[in-house]
């Protein structure tokens, strides 16, 4: 399944939550994959997690993940400086970009989740409005359960008001 089709499928499932006045639903997050060599492999794993019948921490009808669409100004460089280098200036700028994002599905994003390859590989996230980057080590990146567990450990809180 391509990223675009995945995005459309998740967004279509999310329409039901938009009709609940005052209910912000689950988290709306941006996904960033820093693994250039095996980008599609981790993207497919995350797609499988959010589309699963019984995911550990994801509500397909209440949550949205932006895998290809990004807020204006959210570049790989900014994400790298915020999430990997943990630059305070970059974290503040990233948080402001997430908070101000608007589209037909959401008013503001709750955060960003990123995969950082390495030894060890990590999942990291930033919740909008926070100054702290959460991180979790993925012991076995080829194990779908390990990836899902790490994805859930760093899931940003829902901070949008509506």
Chimera marker file (.cmm) of the C-alpha trace (Angstrom):
<marker_set name="trace">
<marker id="1" x="0.000" y="0.000" z="0.000" r="1" g="1" b="0" radius="0.5"/>
<marker id="2" x="1.473" y="3.314" z="-0.968" r="1" g="1" b="0" radius="0.5"/>
<marker id="3" x="1.859" y="6.099" z="1.554" r="1" g="1" b="0" radius="0.5"/>
<marker id="4" x="-0.689" y="8.219" z="-0.288" r="1" g="1" b="0" radius="0.5"/>
<marker id="5" x="-3.329" y="5.486" z="-0.273" r="1" g="1" b="0" radius="0.5"/>
<marker id="6" x="-2.554" y="4.799" z="3.379" r="1" g="1" b="0" radius="0.5"/>
<marker id="7" x="-3.007" y="8.497" z="4.225" r="1" g="1" b="0" radius="0.5"/>
<marker id="8" x="-6.341" y="8.581" z="2.400" r="1" g="1" b="0" radius="0.5"/>
<marker id="9" x="-7.524" y="5.420" z="4.176" r="1" g="1" b="0" radius="0.5"/>
<marker id="10" x="-6.605" y="6.735" z="7.619" r="1" g="1" b="0" radius="0.5"/>
<marker id="11" x="-8.109" y="10.143" z="6.895" r="1" g="1" b="0" radius="0.5"/>
<marker id="12" x="-11.364" y="8.592" z="5.658" r="1" g="1" b="0" radius="0.5"/>
<marker id="13" x="-11.627" y="6.587" z="8.851" r="1" g="1" b="0" radius="0.5"/>
<marker id="14" x="-11.029" y="9.763" z="10.828" r="1" g="1" b="0" radius="0.5"/>
<marker id="15" x="-14.079" y="11.620" z="9.492" r="1" g="1" b="0" radius="0.5"/>
<marker id="16" x="-16.293" y="9.976" z="12.117" r="1" g="1" b="0" radius="0.5"/>
<marker id="17" x="-14.381" y="11.648" z="14.938" r="1" g="1" b="0" radius="0.5"/>
<marker id="18" x="-14.683" y="15.120" z="13.412" r="1" g="1" b="0" radius="0.5"/>
<marker id="19" x="-18.426" y="15.206" z="13.990" r="1" g="1" b="0" radius="0.5"/>
<marker id="20" x="-18.055" y="15.025" z="17.774" r="1" g="1" b="0" radius="0.5"/>
<marker id="21" x="-18.199" y="18.642" z="18.903" r="1" g="1" b="0" radius="0.5"/>
<marker id="22" x="-15.692" y="19.369" z="21.651" r="1" g="1" b="0" radius="0.5"/>
<marker id="23" x="-14.033" y="15.960" z="21.297" r="1" g="1" b="0" radius="0.5"/>
<marker id="24" x="-10.530" y="16.136" z="19.901" r="1" g="1" b="0" radius="0.5"/>
<marker id="25" x="-10.269" y="12.357" z="19.459" r="1" g="1" b="0" radius="0.5"/>
<marker id="26" x="-6.961" y="10.554" z="19.477" r="1" g="1" b="0" radius="0.5"/>
<marker id="27" x="-3.599" y="12.008" z="18.570" r="1" g="1" b="0" radius="0.5"/>
<marker id="28" x="-2.965" y="13.637" z="15.208" r="1" g="1" b="0" radius="0.5"/>
<marker id="29" x="0.735" y="13.194" z="14.466" r="1" g="1" b="0" radius="0.5"/>
<marker id="30" x="3.305" y="13.624" z="11.742" r="1" g="1" b="0" radius="0.5"/>
<marker id="31" x="5.464" y="10.575" z="10.931" r="1" g="1" b="0" radius="0.5"/>
<marker id="32" x="9.098" y="11.097" z="9.898" r="1" g="1" b="0" radius="0.5"/>
<marker id="33" x="11.398" y="8.271" z="8.871" r="1" g="1" b="0" radius="0.5"/>
<marker id="34" x="15.096" y="9.146" z="8.925" r="1" g="1" b="0" radius="0.5"/>
<marker id="35" x="16.070" y="5.736" z="7.490" r="1" g="1" b="0" radius="0.5"/>
<marker id="36" x="16.923" y="6.672" z="3.912" r="1" g="1" b="0" radius="0.5"/>
<marker id="37" x="18.226" y="3.196" z="3.018" r="1" g="1" b="0" radius="0.5"/>
<marker id="38" x="15.130" y="1.239" z="4.089" r="1" g="1" b="0" radius="0.5"/>
<marker id="39" x="12.488" y="3.984" z="4.207" r="1" g="1" b="0" radius="0.5"/>
<marker id="40" x="9.598" y="1.945" z="2.806" r="1" g="1" b="0" radius="0.5"/>
<marker id="41" x="10.157" y="-0.972" z="5.209" r="1" g="1" b="0" radius="0.5"/>
<marker id="42" x="9.572" y="1.080" z="8.372" r="1" g="1" b="0" radius="0.5"/>
<marker id="43" x="6.798" y="3.088" z="6.705" r="1" g="1" b="0" radius="0.5"/>
<marker id="44" x="5.020" y="-0.186" z="5.880" r="1" g="1" b="0" radius="0.5"/>
<marker id="45" x="5.417" y="-1.379" z="9.480" r="1" g="1" b="0" radius="0.5"/>
<marker id="46" x="3.884" y="1.842" z="10.822" r="1" g="1" b="0" radius="0.5"/>
<marker id="47" x="1.061" y="1.584" z="8.260" r="1" g="1" b="0" radius="0.5"/>
<marker id="48" x="0.367" y="-1.978" z="9.429" r="1" g="1" b="0" radius="0.5"/>
<marker id="49" x="0.306" y="-0.838" z="13.070" r="1" g="1" b="0" radius="0.5"/>
<marker id="50" x="-2.204" y="1.948" z="12.536" r="1" g="1" b="0" radius="0.5"/>
<marker id="51" x="-4.405" y="-0.136" z="10.233" r="1" g="1" b="0" radius="0.5"/>
<marker id="52" x="-4.397" y="-3.244" z="12.462" r="1" g="1" b="0" radius="0.5"/>
<marker id="53" x="-7.712" y="-4.588" z="13.787" r="1" g="1" b="0" radius="0.5"/>
<marker id="54" x="-6.528" y="-4.295" z="17.387" r="1" g="1" b="0" radius="0.5"/>
<marker id="55" x="-3.575" y="-1.922" z="17.614" r="1" g="1" b="0" radius="0.5"/>
<marker id="56" x="-2.016" y="-1.393" z="21.049" r="1" g="1" b="0" radius="0.5"/>
<marker id="57" x="-2.283" y="2.384" z="21.146" r="1" g="1" b="0" radius="0.5"/>
<marker id="58" x="-3.867" y="3.674" z="17.964" r="1" g="1" b="0" radius="0.5"/>
<marker id="59" x="-7.532" y="4.433" z="17.333" r="1" g="1" b="0" radius="0.5"/>
<marker id="60" x="-8.014" y="4.494" z="13.562" r="1" g="1" b="0" radius="0.5"/>
<marker id="61" x="-11.369" y="6.252" z="13.847" r="1" g="1" b="0" radius="0.5"/>
<marker id="62" x="-10.032" y="8.963" z="16.176" r="1" g="1" b="0" radius="0.5"/>
<marker id="63" x="-6.373" y="9.387" z="15.242" r="1" g="1" b="0" radius="0.5"/>
<marker id="64" x="-4.621" y="10.693" z="12.147" r="1" g="1" b="0" radius="0.5"/>
<marker id="65" x="-1.075" y="10.084" z="10.991" r="1" g="1" b="0" radius="0.5"/>
<marker id="66" x="0.472" y="12.300" z="8.335" r="1" g="1" b="0" radius="0.5"/>
<marker id="67" x="3.015" y="10.129" z="6.551" r="1" g="1" b="0" radius="0.5"/>
<marker id="68" x="3.485" y="12.168" z="3.380" r="1" g="1" b="0" radius="0.5"/>
<marker id="69" x="1.781" y="15.504" z="4.009" r="1" g="1" b="0" radius="0.5"/>
<marker id="70" x="3.669" y="17.828" z="6.327" r="1" g="1" b="0" radius="0.5"/>
<marker id="71" x="2.977" y="21.264" z="7.735" r="1" g="1" b="0" radius="0.5"/>
<marker id="72" x="4.665" y="24.080" z="5.839" r="1" g="1" b="0" radius="0.5"/>
<marker id="73" x="8.080" y="24.706" z="7.381" r="1" g="1" b="0" radius="0.5"/>
<marker id="74" x="8.516" y="21.197" z="8.815" r="1" g="1" b="0" radius="0.5"/>
<marker id="75" x="11.644" y="20.127" z="6.974" r="1" g="1" b="0" radius="0.5"/>
<marker id="76" x="13.900" y="17.129" z="7.556" r="1" g="1" b="0" radius="0.5"/>
<marker id="77" x="16.581" y="19.569" z="8.711" r="1" g="1" b="0" radius="0.5"/>
<marker id="78" x="14.320" y="21.172" z="11.327" r="1" g="1" b="0" radius="0.5"/>
<marker id="79" x="13.115" y="17.758" z="12.509" r="1" g="1" b="0" radius="0.5"/>
<marker id="80" x="16.717" y="16.492" z="12.745" r="1" g="1" b="0" radius="0.5"/>
<marker id="81" x="17.815" y="19.540" z="14.763" r="1" g="1" b="0" radius="0.5"/>
<marker id="82" x="14.816" y="19.211" z="17.099" r="1" g="1" b="0" radius="0.5"/>
<marker id="83" x="14.552" y="15.438" z="17.517" r="1" g="1" b="0" radius="0.5"/>
<marker id="84" x="18.128" y="14.220" z="17.160" r="1" g="1" b="0" radius="0.5"/>
<marker id="85" x="20.285" y="17.202" z="18.157" r="1" g="1" b="0" radius="0.5"/>
<marker id="86" x="17.623" y="18.439" z="20.613" r="1" g="1" b="0" radius="0.5"/>
<marker id="87" x="18.199" y="22.104" z="19.806" r="1" g="1" b="0" radius="0.5"/>
<marker id="88" x="15.912" y="24.215" z="22.013" r="1" g="1" b="0" radius="0.5"/>
<marker id="89" x="15.382" y="26.724" z="19.224" r="1" g="1" b="0" radius="0.5"/>
<marker id="90" x="14.433" y="23.963" z="16.763" r="1" g="1" b="0" radius="0.5"/>
<marker id="91" x="12.125" y="22.297" z="19.318" r="1" g="1" b="0" radius="0.5"/>
<marker id="92" x="10.282" y="25.591" z="19.874" r="1" g="1" b="0" radius="0.5"/>
<marker id="93" x="9.974" y="26.230" z="16.151" r="1" g="1" b="0" radius="0.5"/>
<marker id="94" x="8.770" y="22.675" z="15.469" r="1" g="1" b="0" radius="0.5"/>
<marker id="95" x="6.200" y="22.897" z="18.270" r="1" g="1" b="0" radius="0.5"/>
<marker id="96" x="4.875" y="26.202" z="16.898" r="1" g="1" b="0" radius="0.5"/>
<marker id="97" x="4.556" y="24.727" z="13.394" r="1" g="1" b="0" radius="0.5"/>
<marker id="98" x="2.633" y="21.724" z="14.755" r="1" g="1" b="0" radius="0.5"/>
<marker id="99" x="0.312" y="23.899" z="16.855" r="1" g="1" b="0" radius="0.5"/>
<marker id="100" x="-0.533" y="26.241" z="13.990" r="1" g="1" b="0" radius="0.5"/>
<marker id="101" x="-1.243" y="23.554" z="11.377" r="1" g="1" b="0" radius="0.5"/>
<marker id="102" x="-4.744" y="23.632" z="9.888" r="1" g="1" b="0" radius="0.5"/>
<marker id="103" x="-6.372" y="21.506" z="7.227" r="1" g="1" b="0" radius="0.5"/>
<marker id="104" x="-9.734" y="19.965" z="6.435" r="1" g="1" b="0" radius="0.5"/>
<marker id="105" x="-9.186" y="17.300" z="9.122" r="1" g="1" b="0" radius="0.5"/>
<marker id="106" x="-7.633" y="19.050" z="12.104" r="1" g="1" b="0" radius="0.5"/>
<marker id="107" x="-6.894" y="22.283" z="13.875" r="1" g="1" b="0" radius="0.5"/>
<marker id="108" x="-3.394" y="21.763" z="15.215" r="1" g="1" b="0" radius="0.5"/>
<marker id="109" x="-1.306" y="18.612" z="15.481" r="1" g="1" b="0" radius="0.5"/>
<marker id="110" x="-0.479" y="16.813" z="18.717" r="1" g="1" b="0" radius="0.5"/>
<marker id="111" x="3.088" y="15.995" z="17.854" r="1" g="1" b="0" radius="0.5"/>
<marker id="112" x="5.601" y="14.241" z="15.672" r="1" g="1" b="0" radius="0.5"/>
<marker id="113" x="7.012" y="10.706" z="15.811" r="1" g="1" b="0" radius="0.5"/>
<marker id="114" x="10.245" y="9.782" z="14.067" r="1" g="1" b="0" radius="0.5"/>
<marker id="115" x="12.295" y="6.658" z="13.442" r="1" g="1" b="0" radius="0.5"/>
<marker id="116" x="16.056" y="7.068" z="13.759" r="1" g="1" b="0" radius="0.5"/>
<marker id="117" x="18.143" y="4.146" z="12.470" r="1" g="1" b="0" radius="0.5"/>
<marker id="118" x="21.358" y="3.206" z="14.177" r="1" g="1" b="0" radius="0.5"/>
<marker id="119" x="22.840" y="0.908" z="16.730" r="1" g="1" b="0" radius="0.5"/>
<marker id="120" x="20.544" y="0.963" z="18.545" r="1" g="1" b="0" radius="0.5"/>
<marker id="121" x="17.634" y="2.252" z="16.473" r="1" g="1" b="0" radius="0.5"/>
<marker id="122" x="15.182" y="4.595" z="18.207" r="1" g="1" b="0" radius="0.5"/>
<marker id="123" x="11.680" y="5.988" z="18.006" r="1" g="1" b="0" radius="0.5"/>
<marker id="124" x="11.458" y="9.572" z="19.220" r="1" g="1" b="0" radius="0.5"/>
<marker id="125" x="8.616" y="12.042" z="19.576" r="1" g="1" b="0" radius="0.5"/>
<marker id="126" x="7.796" y="15.585" z="20.511" r="1" g="1" b="0" radius="0.5"/>
<marker id="127" x="4.397" y="16.528" z="21.904" r="1" g="1" b="0" radius="0.5"/>
<marker id="128" x="3.217" y="19.946" z="20.750" r="1" g="1" b="0" radius="0.5"/>
<marker id="129" x="3.941" y="22.502" z="23.473" r="1" g="1" b="0" radius="0.5"/>
<marker id="130" x="6.535" y="20.309" z="25.187" r="1" g="1" b="0" radius="0.5"/>
<marker id="131" x="10.240" y="21.029" z="25.371" r="1" g="1" b="0" radius="0.5"/>
<marker id="132" x="11.155" y="17.383" z="25.977" r="1" g="1" b="0" radius="0.5"/>
<marker id="133" x="11.834" y="14.785" z="23.297" r="1" g="1" b="0" radius="0.5"/>
<marker id="134" x="10.686" y="11.275" z="24.278" r="1" g="1" b="0" radius="0.5"/>
<marker id="135" x="12.766" y="8.364" z="23.053" r="1" g="1" b="0" radius="0.5"/>
<marker id="136" x="12.599" y="4.576" z="23.094" r="1" g="1" b="0" radius="0.5"/>
<marker id="137" x="15.139" y="2.054" z="21.831" r="1" g="1" b="0" radius="0.5"/>
<marker id="138" x="14.015" y="-0.571" z="19.346" r="1" g="1" b="0" radius="0.5"/>
<marker id="139" x="15.922" y="-3.725" z="20.205" r="1" g="1" b="0" radius="0.5"/>
<marker id="140" x="14.900" y="-5.685" z="17.130" r="1" g="1" b="0" radius="0.5"/>
<marker id="141" x="13.767" y="-3.426" z="14.308" r="1" g="1" b="0" radius="0.5"/>
<marker id="142" x="12.719" y="-6.458" z="12.244" r="1" g="1" b="0" radius="0.5"/>
<marker id="143" x="10.222" y="-7.478" z="14.945" r="1" g="1" b="0" radius="0.5"/>
<marker id="144" x="6.827" y="-5.862" z="14.260" r="1" g="1" b="0" radius="0.5"/>
<marker id="145" x="5.855" y="-6.203" z="17.938" r="1" g="1" b="0" radius="0.5"/>
<marker id="146" x="9.015" y="-4.370" z="19.034" r="1" g="1" b="0" radius="0.5"/>
<marker id="147" x="8.299" y="-1.578" z="16.546" r="1" g="1" b="0" radius="0.5"/>
<marker id="148" x="4.686" y="-1.273" z="17.735" r="1" g="1" b="0" radius="0.5"/>
<marker id="149" x="5.730" y="-1.256" z="21.377" r="1" g="1" b="0" radius="0.5"/>
<marker id="150" x="8.249" y="1.520" z="20.731" r="1" g="1" b="0" radius="0.5"/>
<marker id="151" x="5.740" y="3.485" z="18.620" r="1" g="1" b="0" radius="0.5"/>
<marker id="152" x="3.273" y="3.328" z="21.520" r="1" g="1" b="0" radius="0.5"/>
<marker id="153" x="5.891" y="4.277" z="24.133" r="1" g="1" b="0" radius="0.5"/>
<marker id="154" x="6.613" y="7.576" z="22.387" r="1" g="1" b="0" radius="0.5"/>
<marker id="155" x="3.050" y="8.390" z="21.252" r="1" g="1" b="0" radius="0.5"/>
<marker id="156" x="2.369" y="12.097" z="21.878" r="1" g="1" b="0" radius="0.5"/>
<marker id="157" x="-0.547" y="13.004" z="24.113" r="1" g="1" b="0" radius="0.5"/>
<marker id="158" x="-3.631" y="14.589" z="22.577" r="1" g="1" b="0" radius="0.5"/>
<marker id="159" x="-3.154" y="18.286" z="23.326" r="1" g="1" b="0" radius="0.5"/>
<marker id="160" x="-5.532" y="19.835" z="20.771" r="1" g="1" b="0" radius="0.5"/>
<marker id="161" x="-8.627" y="21.474" z="22.206" r="1" g="1" b="0" radius="0.5"/>
<marker id="162" x="-10.824" y="20.457" z="19.286" r="1" g="1" b="0" radius="0.5"/>
<link id1="1" id2="2" r="1" g="1" b="0" radius="0.2"/>
<link id1="2" id2="3" r="1" g="1" b="0" radius="0.2"/>
<link id1="3" id2="4" r="1" g="1" b="0" radius="0.2"/>
<link id1="4" id2="5" r="1" g="1" b="0" radius="0.2"/>
<link id1="5" id2="6" r="1" g="1" b="0" radius="0.2"/>
<link id1="6" id2="7" r="1" g="1" b="0" radius="0.2"/>
<link id1="7" id2="8" r="1" g="1" b="0" radius="0.2"/>
<link id1="8" id2="9" r="1" g="1" b="0" radius="0.2"/>
<link id1="9" id2="10" r="1" g="1" b="0" radius="0.2"/>
<link id1="10" id2="11" r="1" g="1" b="0" radius="0.2"/>
<link id1="11" id2="12" r="1" g="1" b="0" radius="0.2"/>
<link id1="12" id2="13" r="1" g="1" b="0" radius="0.2"/>
<link id1="13" id2="14" r="1" g="1" b="0" radius="0.2"/>
<link id1="14" id2="15" r="1" g="1" b="0" radius="0.2"/>
<link id1="15" id2="16" r="1" g="1" b="0" radius="0.2"/>
<link id1="16" id2="17" r="1" g="1" b="0" radius="0.2"/>
<link id1="17" id2="18" r="1" g="1" b="0" radius="0.2"/>
<link id1="18" id2="19" r="1" g="1" b="0" radius="0.2"/>
<link id1="19" id2="20" r="1" g="1" b="0" radius="0.2"/>
<link id1="20" id2="21" r="1" g="1" b="0" radius="0.2"/>
<link id1="21" id2="22" r="1" g="1" b="0" radius="0.2"/>
<link id1="22" id2="23" r="1" g="1" b="0" radius="0.2"/>
<link id1="23" id2="24" r="1" g="1" b="0" radius="0.2"/>
<link id1="24" id2="25" r="1" g="1" b="0" radius="0.2"/>
<link id1="25" id2="26" r="1" g="1" b="0" radius="0.2"/>
<link id1="26" id2="27" r="1" g="1" b="0" radius="0.2"/>
<link id1="27" id2="28" r="1" g="1" b="0" radius="0.2"/>
<link id1="28" id2="29" r="1" g="1" b="0" radius="0.2"/>
<link id1="29" id2="30" r="1" g="1" b="0" radius="0.2"/>
<link id1="30" id2="31" r="1" g="1" b="0" radius="0.2"/>
<link id1="31" id2="32" r="1" g="1" b="0" radius="0.2"/>
<link id1="32" id2="33" r="1" g="1" b="0" radius="0.2"/>
<link id1="33" id2="34" r="1" g="1" b="0" radius="0.2"/>
<link id1="34" id2="35" r="1" g="1" b="0" radius="0.2"/>
<link id1="35" id2="36" r="1" g="1" b="0" radius="0.2"/>
<link id1="36" id2="37" r="1" g="1" b="0" radius="0.2"/>
<link id1="37" id2="38" r="1" g="1" b="0" radius="0.2"/>
<link id1="38" id2="39" r="1" g="1" b="0" radius="0.2"/>
<link id1="39" id2="40" r="1" g="1" b="0" radius="0.2"/>
<link id1="40" id2="41" r="1" g="1" b="0" radius="0.2"/>
<link id1="41" id2="42" r="1" g="1" b="0" radius="0.2"/>
<link id1="42" id2="43" r="1" g="1" b="0" radius="0.2"/>
<link id1="43" id2="44" r="1" g="1" b="0" radius="0.2"/>
<link id1="44" id2="45" r="1" g="1" b="0" radius="0.2"/>
<link id1="45" id2="46" r="1" g="1" b="0" radius="0.2"/>
<link id1="46" id2="47" r="1" g="1" b="0" radius="0.2"/>
<link id1="47" id2="48" r="1" g="1" b="0" radius="0.2"/>
<link id1="48" id2="49" r="1" g="1" b="0" radius="0.2"/>
<link id1="49" id2="50" r="1" g="1" b="0" radius="0.2"/>
<link id1="50" id2="51" r="1" g="1" b="0" radius="0.2"/>
<link id1="51" id2="52" r="1" g="1" b="0" radius="0.2"/>
<link id1="52" id2="53" r="1" g="1" b="0" radius="0.2"/>
<link id1="53" id2="54" r="1" g="1" b="0" radius="0.2"/>
<link id1="54" id2="55" r="1" g="1" b="0" radius="0.2"/>
<link id1="55" id2="56" r="1" g="1" b="0" radius="0.2"/>
<link id1="56" id2="57" r="1" g="1" b="0" radius="0.2"/>
<link id1="57" id2="58" r="1" g="1" b="0" radius="0.2"/>
<link id1="58" id2="59" r="1" g="1" b="0" radius="0.2"/>
<link id1="59" id2="60" r="1" g="1" b="0" radius="0.2"/>
<link id1="60" id2="61" r="1" g="1" b="0" radius="0.2"/>
<link id1="61" id2="62" r="1" g="1" b="0" radius="0.2"/>
<link id1="62" id2="63" r="1" g="1" b="0" radius="0.2"/>
<link id1="63" id2="64" r="1" g="1" b="0" radius="0.2"/>
<link id1="64" id2="65" r="1" g="1" b="0" radius="0.2"/>
<link id1="65" id2="66" r="1" g="1" b="0" radius="0.2"/>
<link id1="66" id2="67" r="1" g="1" b="0" radius="0.2"/>
<link id1="67" id2="68" r="1" g="1" b="0" radius="0.2"/>
<link id1="68" id2="69" r="1" g="1" b="0" radius="0.2"/>
<link id1="69" id2="70" r="1" g="1" b="0" radius="0.2"/>
<link id1="70" id2="71" r="1" g="1" b="0" radius="0.2"/>
<link id1="71" id2="72" r="1" g="1" b="0" radius="0.2"/>
<link id1="72" id2="73" r="1" g="1" b="0" radius="0.2"/>
<link id1="73" id2="74" r="1" g="1" b="0" radius="0.2"/>
<link id1="74" id2="75" r="1" g="1" b="0" radius="0.2"/>
<link id1="75" id2="76" r="1" g="1" b="0" radius="0.2"/>
<link id1="76" id2="77" r="1" g="1" b="0" radius="0.2"/>
<link id1="77" id2="78" r="1" g="1" b="0" radius="0.2"/>
<link id1="78" id2="79" r="1" g="1" b="0" radius="0.2"/>
<link id1="79" id2="80" r="1" g="1" b="0" radius="0.2"/>
<link id1="80" id2="81" r="1" g="1" b="0" radius="0.2"/>
<link id1="81" id2="82" r="1" g="1" b="0" radius="0.2"/>
<link id1="82" id2="83" r="1" g="1" b="0" radius="0.2"/>
<link id1="83" id2="84" r="1" g="1" b="0" radius="0.2"/>
<link id1="84" id2="85" r="1" g="1" b="0" radius="0.2"/>
<link id1="85" id2="86" r="1" g="1" b="0" radius="0.2"/>
<link id1="86" id2="87" r="1" g="1" b="0" radius="0.2"/>
<link id1="87" id2="88" r="1" g="1" b="0" radius="0.2"/>
<link id1="88" id2="89" r="1" g="1" b="0" radius="0.2"/>
<link id1="89" id2="90" r="1" g="1" b="0" radius="0.2"/>
<link id1="90" id2="91" r="1" g="1" b="0" radius="0.2"/>
<link id1="91" id2="92" r="1" g="1" b="0" radius="0.2"/>
<link id1="92" id2="93" r="1" g="1" b="0" radius="0.2"/>
<link id1="93" id2="94" r="1" g="1" b="0" radius="0.2"/>
<link id1="94" id2="95" r="1" g="1" b="0" radius="0.2"/>
<link id1="95" id2="96" r="1" g="1" b="0" radius="0.2"/>
<link id1="96" id2="97" r="1" g="1" b="0" radius="0.2"/>
<link id1="97" id2="98" r="1" g="1" b="0" radius="0.2"/>
<link id1="98" id2="99" r="1" g="1" b="0" radius="0.2"/>
<link id1="99" id2="100" r="1" g="1" b="0" radius="0.2"/>
<link id1="100" id2="101" r="1" g="1" b="0" radius="0.2"/>
<link id1="101" id2="102" r="1" g="1" b="0" radius="0.2"/>
<link id1="102" id2="103" r="1" g="1" b="0" radius="0.2"/>
<link id1="103" id2="104" r="1" g="1" b="0" radius="0.2"/>
<link id1="104" id2="105" r="1" g="1" b="0" radius="0.2"/>
<link id1="105" id2="106" r="1" g="1" b="0" radius="0.2"/>
<link id1="106" id2="107" r="1" g="1" b="0" radius="0.2"/>
<link id1="107" id2="108" r="1" g="1" b="0" radius="0.2"/>
<link id1="108" id2="109" r="1" g="1" b="0" radius="0.2"/>
<link id1="109" id2="110" r="1" g="1" b="0" radius="0.2"/>
<link id1="110" id2="111" r="1" g="1" b="0" radius="0.2"/>
<link id1="111" id2="112" r="1" g="1" b="0" radius="0.2"/>
<link id1="112" id2="113" r="1" g="1" b="0" radius="0.2"/>
<link id1="113" id2="114" r="1" g="1" b="0" radius="0.2"/>
<link id1="114" id2="115" r="1" g="1" b="0" radius="0.2"/>
<link id1="115" id2="116" r="1" g="1" b="0" radius="0.2"/>
<link id1="116" id2="117" r="1" g="1" b="0" radius="0.2"/>
<link id1="117" id2="118" r="1" g="1" b="0" radius="0.2"/>
<link id1="118" id2="119" r="1" g="1" b="0" radius="0.2"/>
<link id1="119" id2="120" r="1" g="1" b="0" radius="0.2"/>
<link id1="120" id2="121" r="1" g="1" b="0" radius="0.2"/>
<link id1="121" id2="122" r="1" g="1" b="0" radius="0.2"/>
<link id1="122" id2="123" r="1" g="1" b="0" radius="0.2"/>
<link id1="123" id2="124" r="1" g="1" b="0" radius="0.2"/>
<link id1="124" id2="125" r="1" g="1" b="0" radius="0.2"/>
<link id1="125" id2="126" r="1" g="1" b="0" radius="0.2"/>
<link id1="126" id2="127" r="1" g="1" b="0" radius="0.2"/>
<link id1="127" id2="128" r="1" g="1" b="0" radius="0.2"/>
<link id1="128" id2="129" r="1" g="1" b="0" radius="0.2"/>
<link id1="129" id2="130" r="1" g="1" b="0" radius="0.2"/>
<link id1="130" id2="131" r="1" g="1" b="0" radius="0.2"/>
<link id1="131" id2="132" r="1" g="1" b="0" radius="0.2"/>
<link id1="132" id2="133" r="1" g="1" b="0" radius="0.2"/>
<link id1="133" id2="134" r="1" g="1" b="0" radius="0.2"/>
<link id1="134" id2="135" r="1" g="1" b="0" radius="0.2"/>
<link id1="135" id2="136" r="1" g="1" b="0" radius="0.2"/>
<link id1="136" id2="137" r="1" g="1" b="0" radius="0.2"/>
<link id1="137" id2="138" r="1" g="1" b="0" radius="0.2"/>
<link id1="138" id2="139" r="1" g="1" b="0" radius="0.2"/>
<link id1="139" id2="140" r="1" g="1" b="0" radius="0.2"/>
<link id1="140" id2="141" r="1" g="1" b="0" radius="0.2"/>
<link id1="141" id2="142" r="1" g="1" b="0" radius="0.2"/>
<link id1="142" id2="143" r="1" g="1" b="0" radius="0.2"/>
<link id1="143" id2="144" r="1" g="1" b="0" radius="0.2"/>
<link id1="144" id2="145" r="1" g="1" b="0" radius="0.2"/>
<link id1="145" id2="146" r="1" g="1" b="0" radius="0.2"/>
<link id1="146" id2="147" r="1" g="1" b="0" radius="0.2"/>
<link id1="147" id2="148" r="1" g="1" b="0" radius="0.2"/>
<link id1="148" id2="149" r="1" g="1" b="0" radius="0.2"/>
<link id1="149" id2="150" r="1" g="1" b="0" radius="0.2"/>
<link id1="150" id2="151" r="1" g="1" b="0" radius="0.2"/>
<link id1="151" id2="152" r="1" g="1" b="0" radius="0.2"/>
<link id1="152" id2="153" r="1" g="1" b="0" radius="0.2"/>
<link id1="153" id2="154" r="1" g="1" b="0" radius="0.2"/>
<link id1="154" id2="155" r="1" g="1" b="0" radius="0.2"/>
<link id1="155" id2="156" r="1" g="1" b="0" radius="0.2"/>
<link id1="156" id2="157" r="1" g="1" b="0" radius="0.2"/>
<link id1="157" id2="158" r="1" g="1" b="0" radius="0.2"/>
<link id1="158" id2="159" r="1" g="1" b="0" radius="0.2"/>
<link id1="159" id2="160" r="1" g="1" b="0" radius="0.2"/>
<link id1="160" id2="161" r="1" g="1" b="0" radius="0.2"/>
<link id1="161" id2="162" r="1" g="1" b="0" radius="0.2"/>
</marker_set>
